[in-house]
Every structure is written in structure tokens, then in C-alpha cells.
Amino acid sequence: MKFIKYLFVSLFLAAGMNANAQATYTAADGTEYQFKKHAFLNIEGGAQHTLGEAKFGDLISPNVQLGLGYQFNPWFAARIQANGWQSKGGFNTDINTVYKYKYVAPGLDFMFNLSNLFCGWNPKRVFNLTAFLGGGANFGFDNDEAVALYQQHVPFRYLWEDNQILPFGRGGLEASFRLSDAVRFVIEANANITTDKYNSKKADNPDWYFNALAGFRINLGKSYTKVEPVVVPEPEPEPVKVVEEKPVVKPEPKPVKVEPMRRDVFFTINSTKVVEKEEAKVRDIVDYLNKYPKAKVSVTGYADAGTGNDRINDRLAAGRADIVAKLLTEKYNIPADRIMKDSKGSRVQPFAENDLNRVTICIAE
């Protein structure tokens, strides 16, 4: 029980740290995928092994499982499932005796997608690993073979004749493989524990049965929304004002006033990557600094207030300023003492349109 408690605590602590980042995925081409809550259906079949006093192969039975669930976020889901068909028991008297009985066990599972929880959500990931814990009620029936053995003096201490209802708990792992956006192939293994009365024998310990299943998970609705990358128009350069020289008694040449240059380097949501189109603006700043050796540049990072929180947005804004400064120093050989770096998070919004505030503003003068 301590292990289960620690598992729950660890999962929820990790979820609290990653929940914001996990709901959005940005592909290499800038396309953004946003997680969408959805229902799903599980259809599986396989085999069951029950613990008993017989050979392993003699205690294998067919098994099926149906489940209807709901994915609340990228890492947590719950499903109502019904597992059943047949179980077997073994009784070691003077000879090995094997008997079978039927059951159906509806229950509720809480499912934790470990791949999304610890590696971040990716709707195109091929393989996902999910752990689950749950429980419910086991309805046993058709125990005629055990009844017949009892009439032949096999000493069943917990014999049930018509039917019985017992509580059960279970846990397991599910491995799933992506076939399409709507369908995944799943392989599941689960262990189930119930009371000592399940197999009609008294053993003074709980009874166990184990299921190995394979089948399909079918999403009932879209699991994400797709947002194409926003193309931000490049601002037109400001015209350079030419200051005309006024004649004086002793004409002396006046220095030409050089106007500052501003370039806005835009980013996609939750990203600090400078795409090729935006790097062209960085090269404009480099050309200006090379032309005017005494000029310096201020680099200020921002994040939009419409998404994330202050902690996330402070990190994004600082990262956006850092990456532009790093390009200037490491790729274009601009000395670090000519660069003034700052970040405002999402506390300052230079643009009225929310999406334009994912930006690093560079001013060279």
C-alpha cells in the first residue's frame, strides 16, 4: 500500500510541474498542436492465468475486455471497463484437479500516461506507456464443475453454487502503438486481487488472476487542434531623415545624424527558436553594427500574457533575449560589450495583439 501511495504522490507532483507545457506541442515546421479532451473506446482480447495448485498451462483461460474512457489531459484518463469470460482453479488432492467457472468484472481504472507525463505530450509519438490502478466488483457464476467435485468429496471450504459478488483491485501497464490519429494498437497486462473465496478454496490468503490482452484504442472525437504558424509581416524600415546643413559665416561640415534601427524578432508559442525568416532581421542589426562601430544594441525579450503564467513567461522571455544575443556574439562575432540584454516576461506588452508579444525587440543606435 505504501508503494501505491508514493506512486500517486510522485505522479501528481510531476504533473503539477509539467501540466502547462504538456498541453501544447510545436512541430519543427512551426505548426502548433493543442491537446483536446476526448473520449475513447478499448476493445481487447487475450488470456488469463489464475494462481492455483496445478500446472501453469492448465490454468490458462480465454479473456476479453471492453472499456469506455475519457482523456482529461495529456497524462491522466479514467475508464469504465468490464473484464471477463472464464477463470480456472486447481485443487491438489490425490490427483491434480482442474475446474473452470465464469465471471464478469466491471470496474473503474485511473490511467497515467507515463510517456506524456515525463517526456511531454506529442500527438505524433509512436509509442506510449501507461500505468493504471483501479478496482470494482467481480460477479462469479456457473461454478458447476466445482460443485460436482464437492459432491465427490473434494473439500472446498468456500464453495459457492449459484453466483457470488466479490470486490477486486487491480493494476497494470498498457503499451500502445500509433496507427493513426484515431486508432492505436494496445498491449495490456494487469494483475487482479480479490478475496480468498474467489476459487471456492480456503487458503488463508487473497486470490489472484492475471490477464494479458491485445486490441485497439479508438478515439471518439479529435484528440487535438492544429494551428498553422502565423506569418507576421515584416515591418517596413523607417526612412532615414537627412539633416540639411545650414550655411554659416564659417561653414563647417556637420556630422550626419544616424537614426536608430529597430527590428522585432517574432517567435511561435512556447518557443525560443529563431526561424530563418526572423534571423534575417538579426542580420540587419549585424549590418548596422558593422557599419557603425561605435553603435550598441539593446535586446529585450517578451512573452504574451494570453498563455502560460509569470514563471513560464519569464523563462520564455529571457530565453528569447538570450538566443538573439547568442546569435549576435557566436554566429556574427559582435562583441558582448556592444550588447545590452533584458527581458520583461509578460508583464509588459509592447503590442496590442496578443500573439505579437512573443518577440525580442532589438534597437541599435
Rosetta blueprint (number, residue, H / E / L):
1 M L
2 K H
3 F H
4 I H
5 K H
6 Y H
7 L H
8 F H
9 V H
10 S H
11 L H
12 F H
13 L H
14 A H
15 A H
16 G H
17 M H
18 N H
19 A H
20 N H
21 A H
22 Q H
23 A L
24 T E
25 Y E
26 T E
27 A L
28 A L
29 D L
30 G L
31 T L
32 E E
33 Y E
34 Q E
35 F E
36 K L
37 K L
38 H E
39 A E
40 F E
41 L E
42 N E
43 I E
44 E E
45 G E
46 G E
47 A E
48 Q E
49 H E
50 T E
51 L L
52 G L
53 E L
54 A L
55 K L
56 F H
57 G H
58 D H
59 L H
60 I E
61 S E
62 P E
63 N E
64 V E
65 Q E
66 L E
67 G E
68 L E
69 G E
70 Y E
71 Q E
72 F L
73 N L
74 P L
75 W L
76 F E
77 A E
78 A E
79 R E
80 I E
81 Q E
82 A E
83 N E
84 G E
85 W E
86 Q E
87 S E
88 K E
89 G E
90 G E
91 F E
92 N E
93 T L
94 D L
95 I L
96 N E
97 T E
98 V E
99 Y E
100 K E
101 Y E
102 K E
103 Y E
104 V E
105 A E
106 P E
107 G E
108 L E
109 D E
110 F E
111 M E
112 F E
113 N E
114 L H
115 S H
116 N H
117 L H
118 F H
119 C H
120 G L
121 W L
122 N L
123 P L
124 K L
125 R L
126 V L
127 F E
128 N E
129 L E
130 T E
131 A E
132 F E
133 L E
134 G E
135 G E
136 G E
137 A E
138 N E
139 F E
140 G E
141 F E
142 D L
143 N L
144 D H
145 E H
146 A H
147 V H
148 A H
149 L H
150 Y H
151 Q H
152 Q L
153 H L
154 V L
155 P L
156 F L
157 R L
158 Y L
159 L L
160 W L
161 E L
162 D L
163 N E
164 Q E
165 I E
166 L E
167 P E
168 F E
169 G E
170 R E
171 G E
172 G E
173 L E
174 E E
175 A E
176 S E
177 F E
178 R E
179 L L
180 S L
181 D L
182 A L
183 V E
184 R E
185 F E
186 V E
187 I E
188 E E
189 A E
190 N E
191 A E
192 N E
193 I E
194 T E
195 T L
196 D L
197 K L
198 Y L
199 N L
200 S L
201 K L
202 K L
203 A L
204 D L
205 N L
206 P L
207 D E
208 W E
209 Y E
210 F E
211 N E
212 A E
213 L E
214 A E
215 G E
216 F E
217 R E
218 I E
219 N E
220 L E
221 G L
222 K L
223 S L
224 Y E
225 T E
226 K E
227 V E
228 E L
229 P L
230 V L
231 V L
232 V L
233 P L
234 E L
235 P L
236 E L
237 P L
238 E L
239 P L
240 V L
241 K L
242 V L
243 V L
244 E L
245 E L
246 K L
247 P L
248 V L
249 V L
250 K L
251 P L
252 E L
253 P L
254 K L
255 P L
256 V L
257 K L
258 V L
259 E L
260 P L
261 M E
262 R E
263 R E
264 D E
265 V E
266 F E
267 F L
268 T L
269 I L
270 N L
271 S L
272 T L
273 K L
274 V L
275 V L
276 E H
277 K H
278 E H
279 E H
280 A H
281 K H
282 V H
283 R H
284 D H
285 I H
286 V H
287 D H
288 Y H
289 L H
290 N H
291 K H
292 Y L
293 P L
294 K L
295 A L
296 K L
297 V E
298 S E
299 V E
300 T E
301 G E
302 Y L
303 A L
304 D L
305 A L
306 G L
307 T L
308 G L
309 N L
310 D H
311 R H
312 I H
313 N H
314 D H
315 R H
316 L H
317 A H
318 A H
319 G H
320 R H
321 A H
322 D H
323 I H
324 V H
325 A H
326 K H
327 L H
328 L H
329 T H
330 E H
331 K H
332 Y L
333 N L
334 I L
335 P L
336 A H
337 D H
338 R H
339 I E
340 M E
341 K E
342 D E
343 S E
344 K L
345 G L
346 S L
347 R L
348 V L
349 Q L
350 P L
351 F L
352 A L
353 E L
354 N H
355 D H
356 L H
357 N H
358 R L
359 V E
360 T E
361 I E
362 C E
363 I E
364 A E
365 E L
